[in-house]
Amino acid sequence: MTTVRLTMAQAVVRFLAAQTTVIDDEETPLFHGVFAIFGHGNVAGMGEALHGVRGKLPTFRAHNEQAMAHAAIAFAKASRRRRMMACTTSIGPGATNMVTAAAVAHVNRLPVLLLPGDVFANRRPDPVLQQIEDFQDGTISANDCFRPVSRYFDRITRPEQIIAALPRALNVLTDPAQCGPVTLALCQDTQAEAFDYPESFFAPQVWIARRPMPDGDEFATAATVIQDAKKPLIIAGGGVLYSQAEDALVAFAERIGAPICETQAGKSAVPDDHALGLGAVGVTGTQAANDCAQEADVIIAVGTRLQDFSTGSWALFRNPERAIISINIQPFDATKHRALPVVGDARATLDALSRVLDAPATKEWTALAKQRRGDWLKKAEPYLAPTNAALPSDAQVIGAVQRASETGDVIVCAAGGLPGELHKLWRPGAPGGYHMEYGFSCMGYEIAGGLGVKMADPSREVIVMVGDGSYLMMNSEIATSVMLGEKLIIIVLDNRGFGCINRLQRATGGESFNNLLRDARHEELPAIDFAAHAASLGAIAEKVAGVADLESAVKRARASEKTHVIVIDTDPMPSTDAGGHWWDVAIPEVSSRSEVLKAREDYVSALQAQRLGD
């Protein structure tokens, strides 16, 4: 057996550089590169190793560990899970800063390889700087925080352990059912230890996405139920895009005459102008989609977790005879709420169903869905219309950006009120044109996520929409985007606080408190110049006075050669009241305020519509 003597860290990066995949019949590296912030715990081991392979496996420097992991996650999502990135940090806070991002990847079923440094395996200098000590367990380190938010976790305490650990990690990262974050905690002394690795360990390996077909009995049962449906409705989730199944989905919908609605992750799977496309579903859904969801006798969920925002906290589907069929690559998701599971690849399953089904939906149902689509588009139009208001609504800002956008643009957002407005109102021009992190609803994802999207496809204009609250939480990757030459258009909506949660607070009977800056304890209200701040990070930046100026600014930004930030003041109070659905947010049973008690009464009444376990 031929061997090569390498440190553990050198072996890790050499292995990663040898992994490839096939996209559009062309072999390409599986890993686009490694985001790295060096510190003690990874600078000597991983730092030296990455320097040695920088021609084959690029290293990208970021400014915040959580943000760089968000960028890596967004890269994987924009790549439809076909390609991915790794992230390496020091031990201590450098590592734990990535835990939130790991949770984002876990919830959204997205691959990212996290390589935090860890304490000394030999324990000679214990306790080292930044070491977390458990009084009862000597094997615990800060990196154990990653266990509940990783699909696979391993701590490497011997250099030869990666011979088993890395293939396991790659199996998880590339498996469509198990896909999610993998954490390999690399003890810092072990990173620098050498071992005689088999040369065969570094042989190039091509990873091809699996497309498993469903079980024959599951498939037959689902086909029978769909064939008997009179009012079928399709819910498209993120799995449609990951499976590259958007064409198969539309063909299937046309075959059976079923309207299609979309989750946050699934939006852009259906062409915006398709007659059967009803848009968003659920709490942030269109009136067309939600009216059809309430009446549907068969709900065909494709590639979705069916979380509470998509199901109106399981109060949306009101037909007492309704059945749910869940087509999903992951059995855990396919069997939720006693759905009839069809465990298999979305594209392969939809293609197979289209071959065996006739057109079960009644003509009246299909016509009604199309009519409701038209009615919704007319109803939504006024919310997006131009305005001279000094403080426009989020929807009016969205309208301005939409008018200035082009077919290939990608809109990026996360958390707060903007995702709800965008879910209802944004009209993406092409698949992948709507990139939302709403599974974990993580504030601070937006700008870093935009960077990852741009790295995945530099040919598309990436427009990030972010509120002032999220901007203040995480903005450092503006500097990274400038440094890497990855141009973004960033629109900051300044409503002077957490406007979304203020609205939720008031809707649940509460008084405005601690969300808008003016309602929080203060000696002086901060006057934050977001444009000046963005400019200080290297971006082109400007503040506009209204939506007309915003449209012009977006067009200027399109011509910019580097990241361009546009700031606009907005009204924190209004939101689009058309469409939408009830959401289960528990309200106190006891309060001294009559508004809360009335909200509680309404809440108890609304709970009666929830249908659990049937």
Phi, psi and omega in degrees: 000127178278133181235165175224133183270119182220156168289162178302317181296319178297322179293321179301308185288328177294321178296313182298321181293340183271355184271134180227170173218176180239123178231125182052046176066016180237129180285134184215154180303137177293320180259121178290334180161190183232124169279135183219132163239116186272148174200184177293135185112341174212348185290322182282314182281289182294324180301311179295321181294316180294324177300324183288339182242017188299339177285331181257327182231092187297147174251131180245129178271133178246185181242352179207134185294318178298317182296320182292326176291323173301317179298318179296321179294316179297323176301314181295319180294314179295334177272006180057037177066014179275333177228166186204181178222164174245160179224132178236141181222172170287182173279178175072224185296331176300318179288309185292339173300336182272354184297317179300316178296322177300321178295321176302312181294322181296311181297320185269004177058049184241141184275131171208138180257116181257127185235070178285145170294160181222178183291174179291126176295326182280348175062013183299315183267011185303144352276133179277167177307132177076008181282130171275127181250125174267128186291341181246350186220111182284351182269355184279140169224175179303331183290348175295345173300336181283343187305309183287348181245023176237143173284327176218133181230139176210146174248123185265109182250353176225143184297329182284348182295336181290343179297327175267323188289318184294315175300322176299316180300315181293326176300318179291313184298329185257355181277123184295336180273320184268353189313135179169189183288141174240133178243122170245105179280120188255104179304135192291328176287325180294326177305325186267353180281143182262155179208151177273093184276143175297135177302327182297337180297335184255014177295140179303140179227132180259129180254118181252132180295129179284150174229072183292139175277152180287164174301143183300319181291318177299316181297314182296318179297314180297318181298320179296315180296317180294320181298329181274354184290146173252332182227065181284148177224135178257134172248117182265123177254185181299333179298336177297314181289319180297328180274359185055045188254014185297320178292319178296323179297312181296318178298320178295314180299317179294325180297318185257000178072028185261134172290158183237134169237166191229142170281177176302315182288335184268352183297136185095359177287334182250132177307135186301331184263010182286135186297335181267358181276116182262358179082209188293152179236151171098212185303322179252031187270168175281159177297322181299311182295315184289325176297319179290324179296325180291331184260343188302141176264339174224120176258120181255101182269122184242112175066039179228149178279351182053052178281178193296328180292329180280334185252008185057046183052040179060034173242004187277319186275101192254355176291117185297341181260008188292150173237148177245126173250125183245109176267114186206145179287340185250117181303326179303320180278326185292338186256009182295142176052042173057031175293155171284113187278141169230093187274110180178173178296138185298311184295314181297320181291316180295319177301316181294319178296320180298332182284338186249350185259148169269204181254088186286330185296142176290151178298327180295321180293314179297318179295321179296319179298317179296321178297316180296324176301311180298318179298321181293316181300322177292320182291325183283335187305314182298330181293334184263354189294152176303151181214155174259009183300139179295326178238091180290161174281167175302318182297320179294325174294317178301319178300318180296316180294321179298317181294334181264001184269169178233169190305318186275000184295151174243125176264132183237134179200173178192140168064159175081201183279331182302318179301323179295316179293317179295320180301316179288317200251333185288141181241092183294145184272341184203159177306138183082001181280358179232110185240105185235132171261097180233001176291316177256353178047061191262108173298140181099350179288332198303302186290315177297319177298319177301321177299315179297320178297316181295322178295327181287326181212086182295346183285342184259144174284127181253120181249116179261127173249126187215139175280164181298327179296313178292322179302316181292332178291320184203110181226359190297336184281001164301314179297322179294319180297322177293315182298321183271354182071026179259093189289133174238154165253118184244125179248116181261118177263110186262100174254011173063052176145197177263081187296322182299311183288332173298317179295319177296320178302313181289324180293336178262018175091356182281162173269147177304121188202119169069015177250298171286145183304323183293338181259004177261156179300128182203151170264331180207133178285130181290137174253093188268125178264090184294325179295316179296322180295313180298321178297325180293339177271001175106358181276159163285134186216145178207156174246135182249160188265346181184185187290329177295315177295327180296315179303315179295321181294321178298320178294322175296319181296326179299328181274352181289151180265349177220175185310131186236120183253131179239127182249136177219134176284139181227166179272126183282350190269311188284150170216166183288111183274347175286146183073201179082174182202160177302146178230136183283099173238111187298136183243138185306138175286333184235131177200153175276354184256128182297329180297322179290319180296321177293319178297323177296318179299315178295324181295314180299321178295317182294330180300336183294340181277346179293136179239101184249131173080006177237000000 
